[in-house]
Amino acid sequence: MPASKRVAVVGVGTMGSQAAWRLAARGAEVVGYDRFAPGHDRGAAGGETRIFRSAHFEDSRYVPLLQHADTLWERLQEETGRELRRLTGCLLMGPTEHHQMATVLESIAEHGLDHEVLDVDALAKRFPQFRIEDGDAAVLDRHAGFIRPELTIQTAARRAEELGAVIHRYTPVREIVPVANGVEIRTDAGSEHFDTAVVTVGPWVNNLLPDLPWEVDIRRLISAWYVPTTDTWFGEELPAFIRTAPTHCYGLPSPDGVSVKLGLSRALHRPAGDPNHLDRTVEPEELEIFTELIGRHMPDLNPDPVRLSVYMEGYTESSRPLVGPLPGAENVVLLAGFSGHGFKLSPAFGDIAADLALDGTSPRPVDFLSTLDRTEA
Ligand SMILES: Cc1cc2nc3c(=O)[nH]c(=O)nc-3n(C[C@H](O)[C@H](O)[C@H](O)COP(=O)(O)OP(=O)(O)OC[C@H]3O[C@@H](n4cnc5c(N)ncnc54)[C@H](O)[C@@H]3O)c2cc1C
């Protein structure tokens, strides 16, 4: 039997914890490094919930990857006995002719996804929480819901450890040095040699790899939690929800049924600056847009937030993540720039990272995200 490959996972956050699990499950000798500890809230994860949806409104090419992720979400839950995801549905609302509505319907038609289309009357009757506008329609993606980000990362990391992975906590990697027969990982404690490295440092990608040939724009994202003014607001079935226009926003009922978390889209996020010095103070003027959205679309939410948190995320120009070898370093597999939609796909990306690190190629349809021949700046 050939000796197992030694693989470093640099950054054991959303993608790194899944990569560690998938690599360890395939018998690789895995060593993970994180500047904090798995499940922390200093990067792109945190805030208790992330949306999972099957009908992608960005691009229907993600659907096969979502289906692979779906299988792996189930597998991780089965292997660990933890509830990482709850399928409560996801309601996409907005003008009928909006391009995201069209892409969702395209994803649904192409892949036969479980859904319901609701017209204005049906929407108003079934989800009175939302103020509907003329010309609005909605699609309820049934195989959708929420994921628990902190629990997921800790569960995937622990599962990787059970399968033999070693994770160095509070150990920032300072440098990744490609060498003739592999790669060297340098930390303050010294240097270790590996056959391959998977780099999943999320919003720190430009700090660790300052010569990256693509722009990954690191943004500062605010999550804001609001409490309804009526006890009936959550109703019997309140799915996660997304409003496409005029201002793209999304919401997630908190799992304890007390509040609802609202978030905004890319255009409304300020640059994060240095990820090691993120400004976590939310200024009152940054809340105006949330207040406006509540007044217009969810008037029975109290516009005084009960909790505010700030996170970071890396966006590529096209919003398509970067997945593949680092230019000039074929033993380094990069996963970065998840552009606000990576969590739901993370088990699939972890598996693809394992394919690339162990076999140099992946059978998954991931070419449209590849770092090879990538032309965008
Ligand atoms: C507010 C918000 C809401 C979102 N909502 C959704 C949603 O509803 N659905 C969805 O699918 N996606 C959503 N996303 C996107 C998703 O959360 C991200 O795409 C995903 O978490 C990115 O994962 P990552 O592994 O790249 O980064 P991270 O999870 O931040 O992981 C990076 C890890 O690298 C570590 N690290 C950094 N530098 C070093 C170093 N030098 N050495 C060692 N370790 C290092 C960090 O400590 C961290 O643990 C949202 C993102 C945000 C911020």
PDBQT file of the ligand as one rigid body, heavy atoms in Angstrom, charges set to zero:
ROOT
HETATM    1  C1  LIG A 401     -22.424  37.720   7.689  1.00  0.00    +0.000 C 
HETATM    2  C2  LIG A 401     -22.273  36.619   6.680  1.00  0.00    +0.000 A 
HETATM    3  C3  LIG A 401     -23.388  35.930   6.249  1.00  0.00    +0.000 A 
HETATM    4  C4  LIG A 401     -23.272  34.891   5.320  1.00  0.00    +0.000 A 
HETATM    5  N1  LIG A 401     -24.385  34.197   4.961  1.00  0.00    +0.000 NA
HETATM    6  C5  LIG A 401     -24.252  33.076   4.216  1.00  0.00    +0.000 A 
HETATM    7  C6  LIG A 401     -25.376  32.240   3.989  1.00  0.00    +0.000 A 
HETATM    8  O1  LIG A 401     -26.474  32.504   4.475  1.00  0.00    +0.000 OA
HETATM    9  N2  LIG A 401     -25.188  31.108   3.256  1.00  0.00    +0.000 N 
HETATM   10  C7  LIG A 401     -23.978  30.768   2.732  1.00  0.00    +0.000 A 
HETATM   11  O2  LIG A 401     -23.877  29.741   2.069  1.00  0.00    +0.000 OA
HETATM   12  N3  LIG A 401     -22.890  31.553   2.936  1.00  0.00    +0.000 NA
HETATM   13  C8  LIG A 401     -22.997  32.675   3.672  1.00  0.00    +0.000 A 
HETATM   14  N4  LIG A 401     -21.902  33.458   3.937  1.00  0.00    +0.000 N 
HETATM   15  C9  LIG A 401     -20.630  33.100   3.323  1.00  0.00    +0.000 C 
HETATM   16  C10 LIG A 401     -19.857  32.049   4.108  1.00  0.00    +0.000 C 
HETATM   17  O3  LIG A 401     -20.033  32.204   5.498  1.00  0.00    +0.000 OA
HETATM   18  C11 LIG A 401     -18.394  32.147   3.686  1.00  0.00    +0.000 C 
HETATM   19  O4  LIG A 401     -18.321  32.000   2.277  1.00  0.00    +0.000 OA
HETATM   20  C12 LIG A 401     -17.519  31.092   4.338  1.00  0.00    +0.000 C 
HETATM   21  O5  LIG A 401     -17.683  31.103   5.740  1.00  0.00    +0.000 OA
HETATM   22  C13 LIG A 401     -16.048  31.347   3.964  1.00  0.00    +0.000 C 
HETATM   23  O6  LIG A 401     -15.252  30.364   4.590  1.00  0.00    +0.000 OA
HETATM   24  P1  LIG A 401     -13.664  30.433   4.634  1.00  0.00    +0.000 P 
HETATM   25  O7  LIG A 401     -13.215  29.095   5.062  1.00  0.00    +0.000 OA
HETATM   26  O8  LIG A 401     -13.166  31.018   3.359  1.00  0.00    +0.000 OA
HETATM   27  O9  LIG A 401     -13.324  31.525   5.779  1.00  0.00    +0.000 OA
HETATM   28  P2  LIG A 401     -13.331  31.359   7.372  1.00  0.00    +0.000 P 
HETATM   29  O10 LIG A 401     -14.482  30.553   7.813  1.00  0.00    +0.000 OA
HETATM   30  O11 LIG A 401     -13.179  32.716   7.948  1.00  0.00    +0.000 OA
HETATM   31  O12 LIG A 401     -12.033  30.518   7.686  1.00  0.00    +0.000 OA
HETATM   32  C14 LIG A 401     -10.735  31.026   7.544  1.00  0.00    +0.000 C 
HETATM   33  C15 LIG A 401      -9.902  30.449   8.671  1.00  0.00    +0.000 C 
HETATM   34  O13 LIG A 401      -8.525  30.679   8.421  1.00  0.00    +0.000 OA
HETATM   35  C16 LIG A 401      -7.895  30.996   9.656  1.00  0.00    +0.000 C 
HETATM   36  N5  LIG A 401      -6.658  31.704   9.330  1.00  0.00    +0.000 N 
HETATM   37  C17 LIG A 401      -6.521  32.900   8.723  1.00  0.00    +0.000 A 
HETATM   38  N6  LIG A 401      -5.218  33.205   8.528  1.00  0.00    +0.000 NA
HETATM   39  C18 LIG A 401      -4.517  32.152   9.013  1.00  0.00    +0.000 A 
HETATM   40  C19 LIG A 401      -3.121  31.850   9.077  1.00  0.00    +0.000 A 
HETATM   41  N7  LIG A 401      -2.199  32.688   8.589  1.00  0.00    +0.000 N 
HETATM   42  N8  LIG A 401      -2.755  30.702   9.668  1.00  0.00    +0.000 NA
HETATM   43  C20 LIG A 401      -3.662  29.827  10.171  1.00  0.00    +0.000 A 
HETATM   44  N9  LIG A 401      -4.996  30.071  10.125  1.00  0.00    +0.000 NA
HETATM   45  C21 LIG A 401      -5.404  31.192   9.532  1.00  0.00    +0.000 A 
HETATM   46  C22 LIG A 401      -8.936  31.838  10.372  1.00  0.00    +0.000 C 
HETATM   47  O14 LIG A 401      -8.692  31.899  11.762  1.00  0.00    +0.000 OA
HETATM   48  C23 LIG A 401     -10.214  31.098  10.010  1.00  0.00    +0.000 C 
HETATM   49  O15 LIG A 401     -10.524  30.108  10.970  1.00  0.00    +0.000 OA
HETATM   50  C24 LIG A 401     -21.994  34.537   4.819  1.00  0.00    +0.000 A 
HETATM   51  C25 LIG A 401     -20.870  35.245   5.231  1.00  0.00    +0.000 A 
HETATM   52  C26 LIG A 401     -21.000  36.265   6.163  1.00  0.00    +0.000 A 
HETATM   53  C27 LIG A 401     -19.758  36.972   6.635  1.00  0.00    +0.000 C 
ENDROOT
TORSDOF 0
